[in-house]
Amino acid sequence: VFFRQGFHATGEPIVGSVERLKNGDNIQIETYKLFGATDEDIEKFKEDPYNVVIKSVEWWKQAFKKGGVSADLKARTFITAGDESFSKFIEWQFRKLKQKGLVIQGTHPVVWCPHDESPTGDHDRYKGEGESPVKYILIKFKTKEGYVLPAGTLRPETAFGVTNMWVNYDREYVLMELENEKWVVSKKSVQKFRDQLFKIKGVMEVDIKKIGSCISPLNGREVKILHAGFVDDDNATGVVMSVPAHAPYDYIWCKKQGVKEHVTLIQTRGYGEYPAKEECEKLGIENENDEKLEEATRNLYKKEYHEGVLNQNCGVFRGLKVSEAKEKIVEEFEKQGIASELYETTGKVICRCMTPCHVKILENQWFLKYSDEEWKDKARKCLKGMLIEPFEEINHFEKVIEWVDDKACARRRGLGTLLPFDKTWVVESLSDSTIYMAFYTISDMIGGDIKADELNDEAFDYIFLGIGEKVKFKKARESFEKWYPVDMRMSGKDLVANHLIFYIFNHVALFSEDYWPKGIAVNGFVNVEGEKMSKSKGNVYPLISIIEKFGADVTRMNLIGAAEKLDDPDWREDDAKTFAHYLSFLLEVTKKLKQNNFKGEKYSFKERTFEEKINENVRQARNAFERLRFRTATFYAFFNSIAALKKYLERQGDNAMVLRRNIEKIALMINPLAPHVSEEVWSAFNSGFSSLEMFPAYDESLANPRLEMQEKYIEGLENDIRKIISIIQITPVKITITLAEDWKYKAIKDMLMGKNVIKENENKIEMTAFIKKIKNIHAYEGYDWSEKEVLDENIEMLKKKFNCEVEINNNPNEKSLPYKPAIKIE
């Protein structure tokens, strides 16, 4: 099957990269050149970001062709930016969602790029994907001058234990005048306050060093204001409370500056009176530059939040769990007028235009109402009926459905579709990529049977929803019904919290239940030689360059076979060379077979075991492919099968029909992995293409557990002979194999039947001695075949393998055990 191909190019990333080109960013220039851009291309990119899209699509098509991707690149491919028909499709989607009340306008905190003047979604970020707004509580400490020193914190319960305040003397602070108060804050925070609807009357410079102390709003105590280098003036207000009993950073800086007072607030199992001190001592932290301070902070905060209980120093909140106290404390502080709120990002966010982002409370912004409970219920129902691979990832999906909230769906600039009911906004990239799979089903008809200007809401209603009757679009409707629902959507594990969840939500909102998604598979990220790809490490390689160096099939197998489930595949050149070696071996054997170099017709033990192994590999590989366990599938379809082929040839196997039959099976099994080699091997004996053949069927008649035991027996015998040779250090001339006496085989059989062989045997001493040597009788389950017959079938192979005479001694040896013969080497 050749699948339709589209290219997602909307959003800020391309526009941001072009801005970096215009600013002379050498890293961005080098990155584009790495992928094949010329100086002329880069100048065109600067003229129009859409030129980047066109060139990138050209590069990807080249890589897809060279890599043997099953995409119909000759048919019309669509691009989500600049494609009139796709934009009409997105307009239809958003009008439908708005009609259902699922696109709303409101006031919400969003991650904001001040340069672009628009919300910055995950895919519009150079750094900080997954970071979101979080509410800081500002505790108002008053200075002697009457100013407010607002300290930002995520742990308002710690305000009861403040010993001093921290600011950073190396940063700028200002006096910010509000309606009724004057606040001392970092200069960088002022824009955040403006963007979060604080009414600022004026701002003036202030010398933070001259404000020596402030008053706690909780107990009226005067506390000093001290310098600390860890204070980030770009985080919240640039003013931090010092609680050395419970904050490792505070403890270390207080120790450095001679602040000895500690106020304990929280009792937590495993910690004593001063938890921060204990955590620092446990990790061996002695100064403020120790990187382990972050680890200490995470350990202590997590433990106290989940297990901590507030003590008597927390007043009326004594006895509350920390996890339960926050909202109650904030409510009381705000009631008293000693607290306010400011949103901050959970981590550093930088837009693709390289501008640092902050949180803005946006009025009249457009949102997708993912908080809607009816919508969530539909998403939950859909998820319950889906196949999620790996299965354990379903818990992640369930949690995201619960906590996902309204999501900004438009931005002020970037490539994409204008919001149809408010054309001052562009639909952002995580919102126009939720149902484009449906557009695939008709994309090849547009420009042919369907003209872009014929597409309107009535046309899409009929094609995708079956509403009305549009003869003109009957083929499009049939194509949609043929392809939908989507059986399996595959994407990266980082997209579970956004793209993949939005994919479910938007499908259940727009389509009838028959067309809801059936499955999602999540995969990891590609590493290179054990490290994450990074331009600074010089280990970023365009896909096409890897294909040109190693070949398409080696590249595919080394990536596909490197991981499964959520594991990160690791590209290693040594592994690529191993794949290349094995593929070359398969081609060489195929060539010799086609040249009639194998003329045997005998069907003996080695033929039976070879076919049994390939047959079992077919079963295992099919099962692994169907469960998307590609590393396992690669092992059975390729490595294990080539190993079986090698062993057959090492045992002097030369049955041409057996070889052809099983090499054809290998060719079919590896077709998804190495299509070019698969076709070359297949075409040596057949007309047509292996890709059009069915995956080989498992043949139950070939399954033979006894044959597998016999194979392991021969392999064990070979290993025992090799060990003896390595110990005695001689080149063997003759190997004699002596089997056990017949009565021992009978005793094994009787014991497996539950008989008391000692009681029934005349020579009890001999039988007792024999039984002591049999450590586990159940290990002989299924060993009801003739050891001598198996040896007779393999005697010639053993002679050739060890290049000497091999003889089976017809006089049993008392030292031999059943299936563990005595070996004599001369």
WOBELMO-V820186 format. One record per residue. RES is the residue in three letters. SS is DSSP state (H for helix, E for strand, C for the rest). PHI is phi in whole degrees, 0 to 359 (999 if undefined). Layout:
BEGIN
RES/SS/PHI
RES/SS/PHI
END
This chain:
BEGIN
VAL/C/999
PHE/C/260
PHE/E/276
ARG/C/291
GLN/C/237
GLY/E/233
PHE/E/226
HIS/C/271
ALA/C/225
THR/C/275
GLY/E/101
GLU/C/270
PRO/H/309
ILE/H/290
VAL/H/299
GLY/H/296
SER/H/293
VAL/H/292
GLU/H/299
ARG/H/293
LEU/H/297
LYS/H/298
ASN/C/274
GLY/C/75
ASP/C/293
ASN/H/296
ILE/H/297
GLN/H/293
ILE/H/297
GLU/H/297
THR/H/296
TYR/H/296
LYS/H/293
LEU/H/301
PHE/C/272
GLY/C/114
ALA/C/286
THR/C/265
ASP/H/301
GLU/H/295
ASP/H/300
ILE/H/297
GLU/H/295
LYS/H/293
PHE/H/300
LYS/H/295
GLU/H/290
ASP/C/203
PRO/H/305
TYR/H/294
ASN/H/294
VAL/H/295
VAL/H/300
ILE/H/301
LYS/H/292
SER/H/297
VAL/H/298
GLU/H/299
TRP/H/297
TRP/H/293
LYS/H/297
GLN/H/299
ALA/H/295
PHE/H/297
LYS/H/296
LYS/H/294
GLY/H/272
GLY/C/71
VAL/C/288
SER/C/280
ALA/E/238
ASP/C/276
LEU/C/278
LYS/C/278
ALA/C/286
ARG/C/295
THR/C/257
PHE/E/249
ILE/E/239
THR/C/288
ALA/C/243
GLY/C/82
ASP/C/256
GLU/H/301
SER/H/292
PHE/H/292
SER/H/298
LYS/H/295
PHE/H/297
ILE/H/292
GLU/H/300
TRP/H/301
GLN/H/303
PHE/H/286
ARG/H/294
LYS/H/296
LEU/H/296
LYS/H/293
GLN/H/300
LYS/C/274
GLY/C/78
LEU/C/257
VAL/E/247
ILE/E/232
GLN/E/247
GLY/E/194
THR/E/248
HIS/E/215
PRO/E/284
VAL/E/226
VAL/E/284
TRP/E/237
CYS/E/260
PRO/C/294
HIS/C/287
ASP/C/280
GLU/C/55
SER/E/201
PRO/E/300
THR/C/244
GLY/C/284
ASP/H/308
HIS/H/280
ASP/H/262
ARG/E/252
TYR/E/283
LYS/E/214
GLY/C/101
GLU/C/298
GLY/C/95
GLU/C/286
SER/C/215
PRO/E/294
VAL/E/224
LYS/E/272
TYR/E/267
ILE/E/264
LEU/E/260
ILE/E/270
LYS/E/269
PHE/E/263
LYS/E/258
THR/C/267
LYS/C/298
GLU/C/281
GLY/C/92
TYR/C/281
VAL/E/261
LEU/E/253
PRO/E/277
ALA/E/264
GLY/E/278
THR/E/208
LEU/C/262
ARG/C/233
PRO/H/298
GLU/H/295
THR/H/282
ALA/H/299
PHE/H/287
GLY/H/241
VAL/C/289
THR/C/253
ASN/E/194
MET/E/244
TRP/E/247
VAL/E/224
ASN/C/245
TYR/C/296
ASP/C/272
ARG/C/239
GLU/C/270
TYR/E/236
VAL/E/225
LEU/E/259
MET/E/255
GLU/E/269
LEU/C/257
GLU/C/298
ASN/C/237
GLU/C/218
LYS/E/241
TRP/E/252
VAL/E/263
VAL/E/220
SER/E/291
LYS/H/298
LYS/H/292
SER/H/278
VAL/H/301
GLN/H/297
LYS/H/298
PHE/H/298
ARG/H/299
ASP/H/286
GLN/C/248
LEU/C/69
PHE/C/284
LYS/C/272
ILE/C/261
LYS/C/275
GLY/E/188
VAL/E/222
MET/E/222
GLU/E/292
VAL/E/216
ASP/C/270
ILE/H/297
LYS/H/291
LYS/H/276
ILE/C/267
GLY/C/276
SER/E/205
CYS/E/208
ILE/E/250
SER/C/291
PRO/C/285
LEU/C/265
ASN/C/227
GLY/C/74
ARG/C/284
GLU/E/273
VAL/E/234
LYS/E/286
ILE/E/254
LEU/E/238
HIS/E/274
ALA/C/215
GLY/C/291
PHE/C/282
VAL/C/290
ASP/C/264
ASP/C/289
ASP/C/260
ASN/C/250
ALA/C/54
THR/C/259
GLY/C/79
VAL/C/239
VAL/E/230
MET/E/285
SER/E/255
VAL/C/231
PRO/C/297
ALA/C/288
HIS/C/231
ALA/C/233
PRO/H/305
TYR/H/299
ASP/H/298
TYR/H/300
ILE/H/294
TRP/H/289
CYS/H/294
LYS/H/300
LYS/H/294
GLN/H/260
GLY/C/81
VAL/C/277
LYS/C/260
GLU/C/287
HIS/C/231
VAL/C/245
THR/C/277
LEU/C/240
ILE/E/232
GLN/E/261
THR/C/224
ARG/C/303
GLY/C/99
TYR/C/240
GLY/C/264
GLU/C/286
TYR/C/236
PRO/H/302
ALA/H/297
LYS/H/300
GLU/H/295
GLU/H/293
CYS/H/294
GLU/H/294
LYS/H/297
LEU/H/267
GLY/C/72
ILE/C/273
GLU/C/238
ASN/C/217
GLU/C/289
ASN/C/265
ASP/C/288
GLU/C/296
LYS/H/287
LEU/H/300
GLU/H/297
GLU/H/297
ALA/H/299
THR/H/297
ARG/H/299
ASN/H/301
LEU/H/289
TYR/H/299
LYS/H/295
LYS/H/295
GLU/H/292
TYR/H/295
HIS/H/275
GLU/H/236
GLY/C/284
VAL/E/232
LEU/E/290
ASN/C/260
GLN/H/297
ASN/H/289
CYS/H/260
GLY/H/60
VAL/H/293
PHE/H/266
ARG/C/305
GLY/C/93
LEU/C/280
LYS/E/290
VAL/H/303
SER/H/295
GLU/H/257
ALA/H/273
LYS/H/306
GLU/H/298
LYS/H/292
ILE/H/294
VAL/H/298
GLU/H/301
GLU/H/291
PHE/H/298
GLU/H/292
LYS/H/298
GLN/H/278
GLY/C/77
ILE/C/253
ALA/E/214
SER/E/223
GLU/E/224
LEU/E/213
TYR/E/276
GLU/E/223
THR/E/278
THR/C/293
GLY/C/198
LYS/C/298
VAL/C/235
ILE/E/235
CYS/E/290
ARG/C/298
CYS/C/277
MET/C/76
THR/C/267
PRO/E/298
CYS/C/254
HIS/E/220
VAL/E/266
LYS/E/235
ILE/E/273
LEU/E/262
GLU/E/264
ASN/E/60
GLN/E/275
TRP/E/270
PHE/E/230
LEU/E/272
LYS/C/274
TYR/C/291
SER/C/282
ASP/C/299
GLU/H/294
GLU/H/296
TRP/H/294
LYS/H/299
ASP/H/300
LYS/H/296
ALA/H/296
ARG/H/299
LYS/H/298
CYS/H/299
LEU/H/300
LYS/H/299
GLY/C/266
MET/C/261
LEU/E/268
ILE/E/251
GLU/E/239
PRO/C/287
PHE/H/302
GLU/H/296
GLU/H/285
ILE/H/299
ASN/H/298
HIS/H/296
PHE/H/300
GLU/H/299
LYS/H/294
VAL/H/295
ILE/H/303
GLU/H/290
TRP/H/266
VAL/C/298
ASP/C/239
ASP/C/305
LYS/E/236
ALA/E/302
CYS/C/245
ALA/E/214
ARG/E/221
ARG/C/281
ARG/C/212
GLY/C/117
LEU/E/279
GLY/C/145
THR/C/262
LEU/E/291
LEU/C/299
PRO/C/298
PHE/C/256
ASP/C/200
LYS/C/284
THR/C/274
TRP/C/239
VAL/E/249
VAL/E/299
GLU/C/280
SER/C/289
LEU/C/273
SER/C/252
ASP/C/259
SER/C/240
THR/C/266
ILE/C/229
TYR/H/295
MET/H/301
ALA/H/293
PHE/H/294
TYR/H/307
THR/H/293
ILE/H/238
SER/H/300
ASP/C/286
MET/C/272
ILE/E/286
GLY/C/96
GLY/C/247
ASP/C/294
ILE/E/240
LYS/C/266
ALA/H/303
ASP/H/286
GLU/H/271
LEU/C/277
ASN/C/218
ASP/H/299
GLU/H/295
ALA/H/294
PHE/H/292
ASP/H/302
TYR/H/288
ILE/H/298
PHE/H/258
LEU/H/244
GLY/C/73
ILE/C/270
GLY/C/81
GLU/C/218
LYS/C/233
VAL/H/304
LYS/H/304
PHE/H/251
LYS/H/299
LYS/H/296
ALA/H/295
ARG/H/298
GLU/H/296
SER/H/294
PHE/H/300
GLU/H/295
LYS/H/292
TRP/H/270
TYR/C/269
PRO/C/282
VAL/C/286
ASP/C/288
MET/C/208
ARG/E/254
MET/E/245
SER/E/199
GLY/E/284
LYS/H/294
ASP/H/285
LEU/H/261
VAL/H/299
ALA/H/282
ASN/H/222
HIS/H/306
LEU/H/289
ILE/H/291
PHE/H/296
TYR/H/302
ILE/H/294
PHE/H/303
ASN/H/289
HIS/H/294
VAL/H/289
ALA/H/284
LEU/H/256
PHE/C/253
SER/C/291
GLU/H/302
ASP/H/298
TYR/H/250
TRP/C/288
PRO/C/303
LYS/C/258
GLY/E/196
ILE/E/223
ALA/E/244
VAL/E/245
ASN/E/233
GLY/C/269
PHE/C/255
VAL/C/279
ASN/E/258
VAL/E/235
GLU/C/51
GLY/C/84
GLU/E/238
LYS/E/295
MET/C/292
SER/C/205
LYS/H/300
SER/H/293
LYS/H/273
GLY/C/69
ASN/C/243
VAL/C/261
TYR/C/234
PRO/C/301
LEU/H/306
ILE/H/296
SER/H/290
ILE/H/292
ILE/H/298
GLU/H/294
LYS/H/280
PHE/H/251
GLY/C/94
ALA/H/298
ASP/H/291
VAL/H/296
THR/H/299
ARG/H/299
MET/H/293
ASN/H/290
LEU/H/276
ILE/H/294
GLY/C/274
ALA/C/273
ALA/C/195
GLU/C/206
LYS/C/55
LEU/C/266
ASP/C/298
ASP/C/274
PRO/C/298
ASP/E/242
TRP/E/285
ARG/C/231
GLU/H/296
ASP/H/298
ASP/H/293
ALA/H/299
LYS/H/294
THR/H/296
PHE/H/300
ALA/H/299
HIS/H/297
TYR/H/294
LEU/H/294
SER/H/297
PHE/H/298
LEU/H/298
LEU/H/294
GLU/H/293
VAL/H/296
THR/H/299
LYS/H/298
LYS/H/294
LEU/H/295
LYS/H/294
GLN/C/275
ASN/C/61
ASN/C/281
PHE/C/248
LYS/C/237
GLY/E/291
GLU/C/232
LYS/C/294
TYR/C/242
SER/C/235
PHE/H/304
LYS/H/293
GLU/H/291
ARG/H/297
THR/H/292
PHE/H/298
GLU/H/293
GLU/H/297
LYS/H/292
ILE/H/296
ASN/H/298
GLU/H/293
ASN/H/297
VAL/H/300
ARG/H/297
GLN/H/293
ALA/H/294
ARG/H/300
ASN/H/300
ALA/H/292
PHE/H/300
GLU/H/294
ARG/C/262
LEU/C/61
ARG/C/263
PHE/H/287
ARG/H/294
THR/H/296
ALA/H/299
THR/H/296
PHE/H/299
TYR/H/283
ALA/H/293
PHE/H/245
PHE/H/300
ASN/H/294
SER/H/289
ILE/H/293
ALA/H/298
ALA/H/295
LEU/H/295
LYS/H/299
LYS/H/296
TYR/H/300
LEU/H/289
GLU/H/297
ARG/C/273
GLN/C/67
GLY/C/293
ASP/C/214
ASN/E/283
ALA/H/299
MET/H/292
VAL/H/296
LEU/H/299
ARG/H/299
ARG/H/303
ASN/H/274
ILE/H/293
GLU/H/297
LYS/H/297
ILE/H/298
ALA/H/301
LEU/H/290
MET/H/295
ILE/C/270
ASN/C/302
PRO/C/294
LEU/C/268
ALA/C/227
PRO/H/297
HIS/H/289
VAL/H/294
SER/H/303
GLU/H/294
GLU/H/295
VAL/H/293
TRP/H/299
SER/H/291
ALA/C/294
PHE/C/234
ASN/C/222
SER/C/270
GLY/C/81
PHE/C/241
SER/H/294
SER/H/294
LEU/H/264
GLU/C/271
MET/C/285
PHE/C/300
PRO/C/304
ALA/C/271
TYR/C/285
ASP/C/256
GLU/H/297
SER/H/292
LEU/H/273
ALA/C/291
ASN/C/211
PRO/H/302
ARG/H/295
LEU/H/296
GLU/H/295
MET/H/298
GLN/H/295
GLU/H/296
LYS/H/296
TYR/H/298
ILE/H/294
GLU/H/298
GLY/H/296
LEU/H/297
GLU/H/300
ASN/H/296
ASP/H/297
ILE/H/296
ARG/H/298
LYS/H/299
ILE/H/296
ILE/H/300
SER/H/292
ILE/H/283
ILE/H/274
GLN/C/55
ILE/C/227
THR/C/268
PRO/C/293
VAL/C/255
LYS/E/213
ILE/E/239
THR/E/247
ILE/E/247
THR/E/242
LEU/C/274
ALA/C/281
GLU/C/293
ASP/H/301
TRP/H/298
LYS/H/289
TYR/H/296
LYS/H/295
ALA/H/296
ILE/H/300
LYS/H/298
ASP/H/295
MET/H/296
LEU/H/294
MET/C/273
GLY/C/90
LYS/C/280
ASN/C/270
VAL/H/289
ILE/H/292
LYS/H/296
GLU/H/273
ASN/C/259
GLU/C/290
ASN/C/267
LYS/H/293
ILE/H/295
GLU/H/296
MET/H/293
THR/H/298
ALA/H/298
PHE/H/293
ILE/H/298
LYS/H/298
LYS/H/282
ILE/C/271
LYS/C/288
ASN/C/218
ILE/H/298
HIS/H/288
ALA/H/293
TYR/H/266
GLU/C/302
GLY/C/88
TYR/C/274
ASP/C/247
TRP/C/251
SER/C/281
GLU/H/296
LYS/H/293
GLU/H/296
VAL/H/295
LEU/H/296
ASP/H/302
GLU/H/289
ASN/H/251
ILE/H/298
GLU/H/293
MET/H/298
LEU/H/296
LYS/H/299
LYS/H/290
LYS/H/293
PHE/H/259
ASN/C/53
CYS/C/202
GLU/E/287
VAL/E/234
GLU/E/230
ILE/E/261
ASN/E/283
ASN/C/281
ASN/C/260
PRO/C/305
ASN/C/251
GLU/C/294
LYS/C/277
SER/C/285
LEU/E/247
PRO/C/304
TYR/C/65
LYS/E/218
PRO/C/288
ALA/E/284
ILE/E/235
LYS/E/240
ILE/E/239
GLU/C/242
END
